[in-house]
Every structure is written in C-alpha cells, then in structure tokens.
C-alpha cells in the first residue's frame, strides 16, 4: 500500500530522492543541465510530498508559490524501477489538493522534451500544455503545463 506524507524540503527522505532525481536529470539534460539546475534548488520549498511503500520512500514532489493564485509543481520523481504503479499520479493529486487547500487556483510546471514518462503523466492527469513561462520562455526543450484546480 502506498502512503503519502506531507513535509518540507528538509525531510531526509525527500532530499535522498531529490539527489537521485538530480543524477537522472544530469544524464538526460547533458550540457544544458546547469541551466535547469539553477531553478530546482529546494531551500525555499515549504511544501513537499514523499510517498512510501511500507517504510521505503518511493517518490516525491513539491509545490512552490509562483504567484498569488498559482503554485508551481517541482521535484517530481519516482525511481525508474518503481514507475507505472500510480505513485507519481498519487503524488501529483496530493500536490493539487494541498495547493487548493492553501487557496491557489492553478498549478503550473515545466518539464523537458527528454522526459517522455513525465509528459505522459501530466497529460494523463489533466494538465494542458501552455506557452513556456518565466525562465523557460525562450527555451526550446522546455515544455510547460497548467491545470486549473
């Protein structure tokens, strides 16, 4: 059974999963990774999720205020061997619920064109592609999404 824990970016399980995510992204993004890494620092994240199977941390995600009505989804990760079990969708739904509880009306996010499993996840969960926002505005390999809550 999968359980979800709300926490923050100081959580040791969250930080361990983010470390694995960063290693995966460094491989996928190659020489462009430094550009993306500057937007993925966790020190200002107050809302993080860790998913567990029994006592093992199996996935994470976070939200960070983008503006007064919008939360940005960050740091979504499930290790490859655990994908396709619904873990990421559970994390995403909990982040949406938490955003709504905090009074936000929509969630936005950015992912890369080298992340096909992430693209499938967001489409499957009702996110729609939007023009690239903020620091990703003119970045060709970024793909941005939003979902009205």
N, C-alpha and C positions, 0 to 999 in steps of 0.2 A: 504494500500500500504506500502511496506517495503522500507525504505530508509537506506542508508549506510553513515556513517560519518567516515572519516579518522581522526585519532587523535593520542595521545600518551598515555603512561601509567599513566599520571597524571589526566586524564579525570575522573570526578566523576562517570559518568555512567559506564565506563569501570571498575573502581575499585569496584563499587557496584556489578556488575555481577561476577567479579573475586572472590569476597567474597562468593557469592553463589556457585560458582564452587568449591572453596576450601572446603566448607562444604560438598558438594556432594562427592568429592574425598576422604575426610577423612572417610566417611561412607563406600564407596566402597573399598578403599585400606586397611582399618583397620590398623593393626600394621605396614604395610610397608609404610604408608603414609609419615612419616618423611623423608624416603629416597627420595621419589619423590618430596616432597615439596622444598627441597634444590635447585632443578633445575627449579623451577617455580616462582622465585622472579620476580617482574615486574619492579624493579627500573632501569634496563638497557634497557627497551623496548622503542624504539623510534617510532615504527610503530604499532599502534593499530587500530582496527575497532570496531565500535559499530553500531548495526542495530537497527532501530526504526520502530515501527508501531505507526503512529501518533506521539505523543511526548513520548511514553513509550519505554525505552531501552529493547530490547527483545533478544539480543545476542551479543557475542563479539568474537574476535580472535586477534592474534598479530603475527608479524614476528620479528625475531631477527637474525642478521648475525651469521651464523655458520662458514663459511669460505668465501674467496673472490668470490666464484661463487655460494654459497648456502645460502639460508635463511631457518631458522627453524621455523616452524609454532608452535605457543604456545597459551595457554589460550583460546582454542575454547570452547564456552559454549552457549547453549540455554536452558532456563528452561524447565523442563520436560513437563509442560502443553502446551508449545508452539512448541514442536518438530513436525516433519513431515509436516511442512508448507513451506519447502525450505529455511528457514532462514540461517541455517548453510551452505548450499551449496552456497548461495549468498555471505556470509562472506568469505568462502574459495576461491571462484573465485576472489573476490576483493583482497584478500591477494596475490594470484598468480599474478594478474595484477600488483599490487604495486611492487612485487618482480621483475617482468620483467622490469618495468619502472626504477627501481633502478639499473638495469644491471646484475641481478643474473640470472643464467641459470637453477637452480632447487630449489625445496623446499623439505625439509625432515621434518619428525615429528615422535614423539613417542606417543603411547597410550598404555593402559593396556588391558590385556585379560579379564578384568571385565567390559569393555566398549563396549558392542555389538553394540550399536547405532553409536558410533564413528567408529568402524570398517566398518560398512555398509556405512557410509558417505564417508570414504576415498576410499573404493573400487568403490563406485558409481561414484565418481568424478575423476577416472582415476589414482589414486595413486597405486603403486605396492609395495608389501612387500619386504623389503631388510634386510640384516643382521643387527642386532642391532648395533648402532653406539655409540661412545663416552661413557658417563657414564652408558649407558644401555647395553653395550656389553655382559656382562655375566648375565643379569637379565632375568630370565625365564618368568616372567609375563609381560614383555615389548614386544611390537610389533612395529616395525619401518617401515616407508614407505618413498617413494620418488616419485616425479613427475618431469619430465623434462619439462621445460616451453617452 
